[in-house]
Amino acid sequence: MLYLDATCPLVSKVHVEAQRHFAARREIVLIGHAGHPEVVGTMGQLPEGAVALIETVADAQAFTPRDPENLAFVTQTTLSVDDTAGVVEALRARFPAIAAPHKEDICYATTNRQEAVKSIATGADVLLVLGSANSSNSVRLVEVGRRAGVRDAYLIDDAQALDPTWLEGATMVAVTAGASAPEVLVQGVIDRLAESFDIEVVEADAERETVSFKLPKQLAG
């Protein structure tokens, strides 16, 4: 029987950080969403009670640690950058000695997409996000778009889920995708828009992603 560890290296990094803090006898705070597979997995790496889950600023303000001078935090990799910043700020205000990750935990692909949505949302009437409803980073993109000023934002699985009535009166439609959504889904939406509208496609000036990860040794041959 062949077993491969398919955990994203960025998630594995969070696991390692949590284990390191646990070994140093720190109480660990995980910023994330209850029930998300990544949160369940991260908390499951350590004994029950070793990790406290914080979801909101209110949670951070109500949290009572065993030792305020011996805390550390890690984060889910697919969170809203802005929401996470607020929670971290609340924790640091209450616990100045709290240990932070050496590098940002939030996935670079999640961060880049959120920044791109912010840059185009103010000029768009409608934002279409390609991604699954159980994809945290895709759901966050919809939230980021609405906060940034887009009139309406929708999360759809593919082009077939697009409701033409959403676009009534729209002159600019922004299309983006969650970090795991293939490019073919985005192209499918563009093709469907072209069937009904005279469109001009303009790519947003976003961060280019050049990061790559090695395959497991068993597959690298």
FIBA-510913 format. One record per residue (C-alpha): residue number from 1; residue in one letter; chain; x, y, z. Coordinates in Angstrom, 3 decimals. Example, Ala and Ser with C-alpha at 12.3 -4.5 7.8 and 13.67 -1.06 7.14 Angstrom:
REM FIBA-510913
zagu drenza zado u v w
1 a A 12.300 -4.500 7.800
2 s A 13.670 -1.060 7.140
END
This chain:
REM FIBA-510913
zagu drenza zado u v w
1 m A 0.000 0.000 0.000
2 l A 1.380 3.401 -1.036
3 y A 0.557 6.440 1.060
4 l A 1.394 10.020 0.037
5 d A 1.179 13.140 2.199
6 a A -0.816 15.568 0.041
7 t A -0.926 18.335 2.654
8 c A -0.179 21.767 1.205
9 p A 3.348 22.770 2.296
10 l A 1.978 26.068 3.599
11 v A -0.450 24.193 5.844
12 s A 2.339 21.854 6.938
13 k A 4.289 24.964 7.930
14 v A 1.472 25.914 10.324
15 h A 1.499 22.385 11.770
16 v A 5.243 22.640 12.377
17 e A 4.859 26.063 14.010
18 a A 2.144 24.757 16.336
19 q A 4.260 21.740 17.287
20 r A 7.242 23.994 17.956
21 h A 5.228 26.231 20.269
22 f A 3.793 23.192 22.040
23 a A 7.293 21.816 22.602
24 a A 8.242 25.185 24.095
25 r A 5.259 24.834 26.485
26 r A 3.414 27.824 25.058
27 e A -0.362 28.024 24.956
28 i A -1.368 28.196 21.295
29 v A -4.075 30.349 19.731
30 l A -5.286 29.331 16.273
31 i A -7.062 32.059 14.305
32 g A -9.517 30.340 11.985
33 h A -13.038 29.092 11.330
34 a A -14.524 26.308 13.443
35 g A -15.112 23.114 11.494
36 h A -12.887 24.024 8.547
37 p A -10.832 20.950 7.561
38 e A -7.576 22.866 7.935
39 v A -8.514 23.996 11.440
40 v A -9.610 20.492 12.411
41 g A -6.326 19.107 11.067
42 t A -4.129 21.683 12.779
43 m A -5.826 21.252 16.141
44 g A -5.707 17.493 15.712
45 q A -1.910 17.535 15.495
46 l A -1.668 18.264 19.222
47 p A -3.307 16.973 22.413
48 e A -6.820 18.159 23.196
49 g A -6.786 21.541 24.927
50 a A -3.371 22.553 23.606
51 v A -4.883 24.882 20.982
52 a A -7.562 27.536 21.546
53 l A -9.590 28.561 18.492
54 i A -10.214 32.289 17.973
55 e A -12.596 33.264 15.154
56 t A -13.351 36.951 15.728
57 v A -12.115 40.103 17.420
58 a A -14.773 39.514 20.075
59 d A -13.298 36.063 20.726
60 a A -9.837 37.611 21.101
61 q A -11.137 40.169 23.577
62 a A -12.904 37.506 25.653
63 f A -10.094 34.927 25.602
64 t A -8.604 34.070 28.989
65 p A -5.239 32.284 28.700
66 r A -3.611 30.200 31.387
67 d A -0.498 32.396 31.248
68 p A -0.693 35.721 29.337
69 e A 3.101 35.849 29.143
70 n A 3.450 32.483 27.443
71 l A 1.272 32.611 24.328
72 a A 1.733 32.064 20.590
73 f A -0.610 32.316 17.625
74 v A -0.882 30.660 14.229
75 t A -3.534 31.151 11.548
76 q A -5.553 29.231 9.027
77 t A -3.984 29.836 5.609
78 t A -7.178 30.827 3.745
79 l A -8.526 33.674 5.856
80 s A -9.389 37.249 4.967
81 v A -6.210 39.267 5.396
82 d A -8.124 42.245 6.805
83 d A -10.189 40.186 9.258
84 t A -7.113 38.346 10.475
85 a A -5.244 41.615 10.988
86 g A -8.024 42.822 13.278
87 v A -7.908 39.664 15.383
88 v A -4.109 39.768 15.613
89 e A -4.244 43.441 16.622
90 a A -6.728 42.618 19.395
91 l A -4.549 39.772 20.678
92 r A -1.381 41.879 20.627
93 a A -3.121 44.731 22.425
94 r A -4.067 42.397 25.271
95 f A -0.980 40.172 25.203
96 p A 2.075 42.133 23.957
97 a A 4.375 39.151 24.521
98 i A 2.422 36.810 22.232
99 a A 4.717 35.000 19.790
100 a A 3.899 35.419 16.092
101 p A 4.755 33.263 13.056
102 h A 8.203 33.887 11.574
103 k A 6.495 34.410 8.217
104 e A 2.884 35.196 7.329
105 d A 0.720 32.071 7.610
106 i A -1.957 33.170 5.142
107 c A -1.354 31.553 1.745
108 y A 0.284 33.852 -0.816
109 a A -2.334 32.847 -3.406
110 t A -5.122 33.847 -1.014
111 t A -3.444 37.187 -0.285
112 n A -2.784 37.961 -3.956
113 r A -6.366 37.261 -4.991
114 q A -7.806 39.394 -2.216
115 e A -5.571 42.306 -3.196
116 a A -6.563 41.912 -6.856
117 v A -10.268 41.923 -5.960
118 k A -9.803 45.111 -3.924
119 s A -8.149 46.790 -6.902
120 i A -11.029 46.081 -9.295
121 a A -14.096 45.998 -7.031
122 t A -14.639 49.745 -6.840
123 g A -15.098 49.950 -10.611
124 a A -17.134 46.770 -11.049
125 d A -20.899 46.398 -10.933
126 v A -20.814 42.630 -10.397
127 l A -18.110 40.298 -9.081
128 l A -18.185 36.614 -10.046
129 v A -15.994 34.286 -7.979
130 l A -15.341 30.795 -9.305
131 g A -15.082 28.359 -6.434
132 s A -16.886 25.932 -4.176
133 a A -19.088 26.998 -1.288
134 n A -16.868 24.945 1.042
135 s A -13.735 26.752 -0.154
136 s A -12.787 29.234 2.562
137 n A -10.575 31.380 0.347
138 s A -13.288 31.587 -2.346
139 v A -15.932 32.672 0.167
140 r A -13.502 35.289 1.491
141 l A -13.127 36.742 -2.025
142 v A -16.870 37.394 -2.172
143 e A -16.715 39.129 1.216
144 v A -13.678 41.196 0.218
145 g A -15.399 42.314 -2.985
146 r A -18.522 43.455 -1.163
147 r A -16.500 45.377 1.398
148 a A -14.472 47.010 -1.355
149 g A -17.591 48.450 -2.966
150 v A -18.784 46.074 -5.672
151 r A -22.576 46.282 -6.167
152 d A -23.178 42.525 -6.123
153 a A -20.878 39.535 -5.655
154 y A -21.670 35.879 -6.339
155 l A -19.879 32.590 -5.709
156 i A -20.441 30.086 -8.523
157 d A -19.125 26.615 -9.312
158 d A -18.921 27.164 -13.067
159 a A -20.386 29.037 -16.034
160 q A -23.631 27.044 -15.886
161 a A -24.357 28.528 -12.445
162 l A -24.287 32.088 -13.804
163 d A -27.722 33.734 -13.701
164 p A -27.981 36.341 -16.501
165 t A -30.383 38.435 -14.425
166 w A -27.487 39.253 -12.078
167 l A -25.924 41.288 -14.870
168 e A -28.870 43.517 -15.717
169 g A -27.657 47.108 -15.942
170 a A -24.013 46.109 -15.423
171 t A -21.303 47.706 -17.538
172 m A -18.288 46.113 -15.848
173 v A -18.149 42.540 -14.546
174 a A -15.147 41.326 -12.554
175 v A -14.267 37.624 -12.673
176 t A -11.878 35.892 -10.310
177 a A -11.375 32.440 -8.828
178 g A -10.388 30.708 -5.636
179 a A -6.829 29.482 -5.314
180 s A -7.712 25.909 -6.313
181 a A -10.079 26.698 -9.180
182 p A -8.629 25.816 -12.607
183 e A -8.233 28.490 -15.273
184 v A -10.667 26.631 -17.522
185 l A -13.530 27.630 -15.199
186 v A -12.686 31.321 -15.540
187 q A -12.453 30.983 -19.315
188 g A -15.804 29.213 -19.318
189 v A -17.466 32.208 -17.648
190 i A -15.807 34.616 -20.077
191 d A -17.015 32.510 -23.011
192 r A -20.565 32.492 -21.656
193 l A -20.513 36.262 -21.166
194 a A -19.336 36.643 -24.755
195 e A -22.372 34.722 -25.970
196 s A -24.735 37.399 -24.683
197 f A -22.661 40.572 -24.513
198 d A -20.128 42.495 -26.551
199 i A -17.224 42.192 -24.133
200 e A -13.693 43.483 -23.801
201 v A -11.458 41.459 -21.503
202 v A -8.947 43.445 -19.432
203 e A -6.660 41.606 -17.035
204 a A -6.083 43.186 -13.635
205 d A -2.514 44.139 -12.796
206 a A -2.034 41.533 -10.074
207 e A 0.926 39.872 -8.398
208 r A 2.430 37.158 -10.575
209 e A 2.814 33.856 -8.746
210 t A 6.061 31.996 -9.390
211 v A 6.158 29.734 -6.335
212 s A 6.352 26.003 -7.022
213 f A 6.534 23.003 -4.724
214 k A 8.415 19.753 -5.200
215 l A 6.510 16.559 -5.838
216 p A 6.763 13.759 -3.263
217 k A 9.816 11.590 -3.891
218 q A 7.590 8.698 -4.934
219 l A 6.221 10.771 -7.835
220 a A 9.291 12.785 -8.784
221 g A 10.886 10.064 -10.858
END
